[in-house]
Amino acid sequence: MPKFRLFLPFAFLALPLAAQSVKPGFDVNAIDKKTDPCVNFYQYACGNWLASNPIPADQSTWGRFSELHERNQRILKDILETNAAKTARSASDARIGEYYGACMDERGINAKGTAPLKPELDRIHGLRDKAGLAEEVARLQRLGVNALFHTESAQDLRNASEVIAELDQGGLGLPERDYYLKTDSKSVETRKAYVAHLQRMFELLGDSAAVAAKKSVTVMSIETALAKGSMDIVTRRDPEKLYHRMSTGDLAALAPAFGFAKFLVEAGLPPVKTLNVTVPEFFKTMETQIKAVSLEDWKTYLTWHYVHASTAFLPEAFVNENFAFYGKHLTGAKELRARWKRCVAATDGDLGEALGQKYVDLTFGKEGKDRTLKMVHAIEKAMQKDITEIPWMAPATKKKAFEKLHAVANKIGYPDQWRDYSKLAIQAGDALGNSTRANVFEFERQLDKIGKPVDKKEWHMTPPTVNAYYDPQMNNINFPAGILQPPFYDNKLDDAVNYGGIGAVIGHELTHGFDDQGRQFDGKGDLVDWWTKADGKEFEKRAGCIEKQYGDYVVSGDLKQNGKLTEGENVADNGGLRLAHMALMDVLGGKKPASIEGLTSEQRFFLGFAQVWCTNMRDEAMRLRAQTDPHSLPQYRVNGTVSNMPEFQSAFSCKIGQPMVRENACRVW
């Protein structure tokens, strides 16, 4: 998957517009009137909601997104159960129905035990020498297993019209490389818990406690070595650092003991002469480990990753153990989600556009596209004005910025052409097989893009998803049908609330084209420096202000937000809300609408923005996000943004010296 696709928050599924019990996008009862908005606007906007919406036991986070997620899952469940029960149905309906039905057959999955794993485990255990690793890793990657590294197709960073092969670091079981390397007590505790989890999983496969303990240490040792050779998550934000196009011969020279010539053939890549190797140092580390680690230990490592990738469709003992570490320990969730919820998510993951087409048929029409486009054009007009009036940008840079802005494509709701799954075989009663074949289908679909024209109509989210994204290499902004509803958009509410909600989202994605990553790509999607040197320094100075501001926010205990990791999203939040406010002022044309529920239009605008982010989070989930997620925590997305805006301070009559009035306010766009 391209590395620089810039999303709004975590992805959640959404409630159809036509469904019942849709909560409004703005709720005056959510406001905590005991709190001064100029002291803590997030608490003011969300305080009563936070107090009235505790986190359910099967969740690590509960917010406005979660409400949509839960309601929408039930709609998708109805679609899937209907199609699972039908006898007369289309091939597409049969495909999603059979997939869901097989996933839901927990009794059948338990009865099979680990038998479905045996053919692949036998292949791994039957490896005779290290020369066979290349073929087996290729096979496992085709099956969707995170074995050693990732293989994919990607637009060339220097020539976005060309799709090339790409190899990237991978092969870890913990969320990110620093989980293996940090020495603080929480990181040490997590590593111990991970090793214990590995041991229990090997025991479930039939190993004795002593053998399983030894294998768990082996896996941890290999993964730690790979982590040391991996690029850290912050450095990976710089596209220049991830571009190393080289010949296949040069790739082979990075790791001669692995046998890349055989791997490329066995993985099914078309004949290629060159490809991008994102992190050459990782593959040098891999070479060292292939030489140093015994074949038996490599078998142990590959066994673990194959079983881990298969866990969702294994007997409940495996599922429960997987949840104990990845759910309870890492995110703080108390209970495993209901099976039907997990199966809805799995179907959406593997057959998303087949399921999404049914969703769109029920919920979204031309009116939805039209009203969204109208607001998109208003936000684009605001950005045109913003760039025009920026005092620190030279005319030459502005000219290039306008070219890029005018080239941005808008994709709304759902694909113009639905994905064809006809070659994907789905069988009743074969949950693991269905998932595996879906992984092979997707792996082959991705590699089939290599050497072919870029498909700019392709979507990278399914239609029910409550999220949005900007793709700098495509230079397009994308808004699935799922996000175009309360709390983001409600046609029953005033413009102020809607511009604070979906308007800020649109502005956020548009601003991504000009954040610290997006600004490095031109209007064609090529990685090229179109800034004057002076303007580049001015941008970095302003973005540095954002980095420092958010880097001072506390997550939990002594853990703070990573200002550099979250810089792009924070720039997008700040720019997006400003653009939405500018667009609202333009729409109002100088008029001041009457107050509603005792709140002025501008106050409702800022509340519409803030209430989107009302969220309760467990401590474990906050720590996980702080280490892995480029988005700041919800309270800082709200308070950090509004405290930089004079328009907010005016709307709520805030005074200099109050927390929501920053002495040295940051502004990029």
PyMOL commands that set and color helices and strands:
alter all, ss='L'
color gray80, all
select helices_A, chain A and resi 28-30+41-52+64-85+91-104+106-112+115-125+130-142+178-181+185-204+209-228+235-237+239-242+248-254+260-267+280-292+295-313+316-331+339-350+352-363+366-389+395-407+431-447+481-483+495-512+518-520+533-551+567-588+601-612+619-628+634-642+646-651
alter helices_A, ss='H'
color red, helices_A
select strands_A, chain A and resi 6-7+12-13+61-63+149-155+163-169+245-247+274-277+409-413+465-466+469-471+476-480+554-556+559-560+615-617
alter strands_A, ss='S'
color yellow, strands_A
deselect
rebuild
show_as cartoon
